[in-house]
Amino acid sequence: MNRIALLYPYFGPLPPFFHTWLKAAAYNSGFDFLLYTDQSLPRVLPPNVRARQMTFPEFCGMVQRLYDFPLALERPYKICDFRPAFGEIFAFDLVGYTHWGYGDLDVICGDFANFLTPQRLDRYERISPYGHLSVYRNTPRMNQLYRCAYEGEEVWRQVFQDPAGHTFDEWWDGRGIEQIALAQGVQEFRALELAGVERPYKKKRLCFRFELNGESLPEDRDIVFLWQRGRLYACTLRDGETVESCRQYCYAHFQKRRIAFPPEMEQGTRIPDEFWVVPNRILCGGLAQVAEYLHSEEYRAAWQQEEENFVRFRQQYPNAY
C-alpha cells in the first residue's frame, strides 16, 4: 500500500490561500502533509497535517549539514531550488513512506486520490514535472536523482551555491530536474490534470480572465472554479451565468495572481464546504451570485484597472516575457 508525504517548508507570512489549503488537505485523508514553518498555526490541525516549528536559519543549518560546501540559501524563496533534494533533506521524516513530494501553498487543492492513483504511483517513479506539485518514489535512485550529472556538469552544485533563484525544481535553462530525469530514463507521468492559471500578464498581453492551457475564450464564455467538499471543478459559463461544461482537476495554481478572500476565509475562522473562484476573488454563494458579480460594475472596473496596469507594465518592461 502506498503512503505519500507531501513536504512544505514555508517561512514568512502565510499566503491568503493557507486556511483554504488546510481544509482541502483535511479532505485528502490518504495523504500526509508535513509543514515546516516559523509561523503560528491553528492549535488543532487535521489528523493528516503535521507541523514542525523552526526558524529559517534553523532550516538552513539542517540543510547545510548534508553538504561539504557552503550553500547560498539566503532567503526562503531559494528553497524551491532545493526541492529535488527533499528526499535526502527530510529523510528522517520519510521513513515508512513509499513516496514523497513537494508543492506550493498558492493553490486550491481538489481530490488528490482521483489523480495520484495507485496505478500511477506503482507504475511511475515521478508524477508531474511542476514545482507546484511533484511526487517522487521514495527510493535511493530518486532521492539522489538531483545529484546526477547533466551533460557532464553537476548542475546541482552550481545551483546550490548561487543565491539567485533558478527553478531547478522544474526546467532551469534546459538543465533542471526535468531534463535530468529525462536523461536518466526516469519513468515519469507528466500529464497530471492540473489547472495552471495564467498570471494577469502573460506573453505580452492581458489575461485578466482565467485561461487554461494558454487559450483565450470568446467574450461570451468565462471560466470559474468551484470547490465542493474536497473536489475542484473548472466550469465554463456561457454569458456569465449558464454552466456549459465542468471538468474536475487535481488542483489549481494561481501563480502571481491576486485573489481577494472573504475575511473569515483568509483568517481561517470559517471555510465553507463550497465556494467559487472568479478571476479576482472568492465567492461563497451560489451560481446566481457568481453571475451577478461577473455582470457587475465592480468586476468591470477591476478588469479595466488591470488593463491600465498592463499598459503601464508594457511601457516599463517592453521586452518582458
C-alpha positions in Angstrom: 0.0 0.0 0.0 1.3 3.4 -0.9 2.0 6.1 1.7 2.7 9.6 0.4 4.2 12.5 2.3 4.0 16.0 0.8 6.6 18.4 2.2 6.0 22.1 2.6 8.8 24.2 4.2 7.4 27.8 4.4 8.9 30.7 6.2 7.4 34.2 6.5 3.8 35.3 6.4 1.4 32.6 5.2 -0.4 33.3 2.0 -4.2 34.1 1.9 -4.7 30.6 0.4 -3.4 28.9 3.6 -6.6 28.1 5.5 -8.4 27.0 2.4 -5.4 24.8 1.6 -5.5 23.4 5.1 -9.2 22.5 4.7 -8.6 20.8 1.4 -5.7 18.9 3.0 -8.1 17.5 5.6 -10.3 16.1 2.8 -7.2 14.4 1.3 -7.0 12.0 4.2 -5.0 9.4 2.2 -2.0 11.8 2.1 0.2 13.3 4.8 1.1 17.0 4.7 4.3 17.9 6.5 4.7 21.6 7.3 8.0 23.2 8.4 7.4 26.9 9.3 8.2 29.8 11.6 4.5 30.9 11.6 1.8 30.4 14.2 -0.6 27.7 13.0 -4.1 26.8 14.3 -4.0 24.9 17.6 -5.9 22.0 16.1 -4.7 20.7 12.7 -6.3 18.0 10.6 -5.0 14.5 11.6 -3.1 14.2 8.3 -1.3 17.5 8.7 1.9 17.6 10.9 3.8 20.8 11.7 7.3 21.3 12.9 8.1 24.8 14.2 11.6 26.0 13.2 13.2 29.3 12.1 14.6 29.8 8.6 18.2 29.8 10.0 17.5 26.5 11.7 16.2 25.1 8.5 19.3 26.4 6.6 21.5 24.7 9.2 19.7 21.5 8.9 20.3 21.5 5.1 23.9 22.7 5.3 24.8 19.7 7.4 24.3 17.5 4.4 26.9 19.2 2.2 30.6 19.9 2.5 30.5 23.3 0.7 28.7 26.5 1.7 25.1 26.8 0.4 23.7 30.0 -0.9 20.4 29.6 0.9 19.9 33.2 1.9 16.1 33.7 1.5 13.1 31.4 1.8 12.2 31.6 -1.9 15.5 29.9 -2.7 14.1 26.8 -1.1 12.4 26.0 -4.4 15.8 25.1 -5.9 16.4 22.6 -3.1 13.1 20.7 -3.6 14.5 17.9 -5.7 16.8 17.1 -2.7 13.9 16.8 -0.2 14.2 13.0 -0.2 17.6 13.5 1.5 16.9 16.6 3.4 13.8 15.2 5.1 14.9 11.6 5.2 14.3 11.4 8.9 10.6 12.2 8.3 10.1 9.9 5.3 10.7 6.6 7.0 7.8 4.2 6.1 6.6 6.3 3.1 6.6 4.9 -0.4 6.6 8.4 -2.0 7.4 12.0 -1.1 6.6 15.2 -2.9 6.5 19.0 -2.7 4.2 21.8 -3.7 3.1 25.4 -3.3 0.6 26.9 -1.0 -0.9 29.4 -3.5 -3.1 26.6 -4.8 -6.6 25.3 -4.3 -6.5 21.5 -4.0 -9.0 19.0 -5.2 -9.3 15.3 -4.7 -5.7 14.1 -5.0 -6.7 10.4 -4.8 -8.6 10.7 -8.0 -5.4 11.7 -9.9 -2.5 10.3 -7.8 -3.9 6.8 -8.2 -2.3 3.5 -7.1 -1.9 2.6 -10.7 0.1 5.8 -11.5 2.1 5.6 -8.2 3.0 2.0 -8.8 4.0 2.5 -12.5 5.8 5.8 -12.4 8.9 6.9 -10.5 7.9 10.6 -10.7 4.5 12.2 -11.2 4.3 15.8 -12.6 7.3 18.0 -13.6 5.9 21.1 -11.9 7.2 22.7 -8.7 3.6 23.5 -7.5 3.1 19.7 -7.1 5.5 16.9 -7.9 5.7 13.3 -6.4 8.8 11.1 -6.3 9.1 7.4 -5.4 11.0 7.1 -2.1 14.0 5.2 -3.3 17.7 5.9 -3.3 17.7 6.4 -7.1 15.0 9.1 -6.9 16.2 10.7 -3.7 19.7 11.2 -5.3 18.4 12.0 -8.8 19.3 15.7 -8.4 23.0 14.7 -7.9 23.2 13.1 -11.4 25.5 15.0 -13.8 23.8 16.5 -16.8 25.9 16.8 -20.0 29.0 16.4 -17.9 28.1 19.1 -15.3 27.0 18.7 -11.7 24.3 21.3 -12.1 23.0 21.0 -8.6 26.3 22.2 -7.1 26.1 25.3 -9.3 22.5 26.0 -8.3 23.0 25.3 -4.6 26.0 27.8 -4.4 24.2 30.6 -6.4 21.9 32.8 -4.3 19.7 33.6 -7.4 16.6 31.5 -7.9 16.9 29.1 -10.9 13.7 26.9 -10.8 15.9 23.9 -10.6 12.8 22.0 -9.4 11.5 22.3 -13.0 13.5 23.2 -16.1 16.0 26.0 -15.4 17.6 26.9 -18.7 17.2 23.4 -20.0 19.2 21.9 -17.1 16.6 21.5 -14.4 15.5 18.3 -12.6 13.1 17.6 -15.5 16.0 17.4 -18.0 18.0 15.3 -15.6 15.0 12.9 -15.1 14.7 12.5 -18.9 18.4 11.9 -19.3 18.3 9.3 -16.6 15.4 7.4 -18.1 13.1 8.1 -15.2 9.6 6.7 -15.7 7.5 9.8 -15.4 3.9 10.7 -15.7 3.8 14.3 -16.9 0.2 15.0 -17.8 -1.3 15.4 -14.3 -4.7 17.0 -14.6 -3.9 20.4 -13.1 -5.3 23.9 -13.8 -2.3 26.2 -14.3 -3.9 29.6 -14.1 -2.0 32.3 -16.0 -0.8 35.4 -14.2 -2.6 38.5 -15.3 0.1 39.5 -17.7 1.5 36.8 -20.0 3.0 36.6 -23.5 2.8 40.4 -23.9 -1.0 40.5 -23.4 -3.5 40.9 -20.7 -5.2 37.7 -19.4 -7.3 39.1 -16.5 -9.9 36.4 -17.1 -9.0 32.9 -16.3 -7.3 31.0 -19.1 -6.4 27.3 -19.2 -3.7 25.9 -21.4 -3.0 29.4 -22.6 -6.2 29.6 -24.6 -8.3 32.8 -24.7 -12.1 32.3 -24.5 -14.7 34.2 -26.5 -16.2 37.2 -24.8 -19.4 35.3 -24.0 -17.5 32.5 -22.2 -16.0 32.5 -18.7 -14.1 30.0 -16.7 -14.7 29.9 -13.0 -13.7 27.3 -10.4 -16.0 25.5 -8.0 -14.6 23.8 -4.9 -17.1 21.5 -3.4 -16.4 19.2 -0.4 -12.8 18.3 -1.4 -13.3 18.3 -5.2 -12.3 21.1 -7.6 -14.0 21.8 -10.9 -13.3 24.2 -13.7 -16.6 25.3 -15.1 -17.2 27.1 -18.4 -20.0 29.6 -18.2 -22.0 30.9 -21.2 -22.9 34.6 -20.9 -21.5 34.5 -17.4 -24.4 32.6 -15.9 -25.1 29.2 -17.6 -22.8 26.2 -16.9 -21.8 24.8 -20.2 -19.2 22.3 -19.0 -17.3 21.2 -15.9 -14.1 19.3 -15.6 -12.5 18.0 -12.4 -8.9 18.9 -11.6 -6.3 17.8 -9.1 -5.6 21.4 -8.1 -5.5 24.9 -9.5 -2.3 27.0 -9.2 -2.9 30.8 -9.0 0.6 31.9 -9.9 1.2 35.6 -9.0 -2.5 36.3 -9.2 -4.2 38.4 -6.6 -7.3 36.7 -5.3 -9.4 38.5 -2.7 -10.7 36.2 0.1 -13.6 36.8 2.4 -12.1 37.9 5.8 -13.3 34.8 7.5 -11.6 32.5 5.0 -8.3 34.4 5.0 -8.3 34.4 8.8 -9.5 30.7 9.0 -12.5 31.4 11.2 -14.9 29.8 8.7 -14.1 27.9 5.5 -17.4 26.8 3.7 -17.8 23.4 2.2 -18.5 25.1 -1.2 -17.2 28.2 -2.8 -16.5 29.7 -6.2 -13.3 31.3 -7.6 -13.7 34.1 -10.2 -10.7 35.9 -11.7 -10.1 38.2 -8.8 -12.0 36.9 -5.7 -13.6 34.1 -3.8 -17.4 34.0 -3.7 -19.2 31.9 -1.1 -22.8 32.0 -2.5 -24.3 30.0 -5.4 -24.1 30.3 -9.1 -26.5 33.2 -9.1 -24.1 35.3 -7.0 -21.3 34.4 -9.5 -23.4 35.6 -12.4 -24.4 38.8 -10.6 -20.7 39.6 -9.9 -19.5 38.8 -13.4 -22.1 41.3 -14.7 -21.4 43.9 -12.1 -19.7 47.3 -12.4 -17.3 46.3 -9.7 -16.0 43.4 -11.8 -15.8 45.5 -15.0 -13.9 48.2 -13.0 -11.4 45.6 -11.8 -10.9 44.4 -15.3 -10.4 48.0 -16.6 -7.9 48.6 -13.8 -5.9 45.6 -14.8 -5.9 46.8 -18.4 -4.5 50.1 -17.3 -1.9 48.4 -15.2 -0.9 46.2 -18.1 -0.4 49.2 -20.4 2.0 50.8 -17.8 3.7 47.4 -17.3 4.4 47.1 -21.1 5.7 50.6 -21.3 8.1 50.0 -18.4 9.1 46.5 -19.5 8.7 46.3 -23.3 10.8 43.1 -23.6 9.4 41.1 -20.7 8.2 37.6 -21.3 
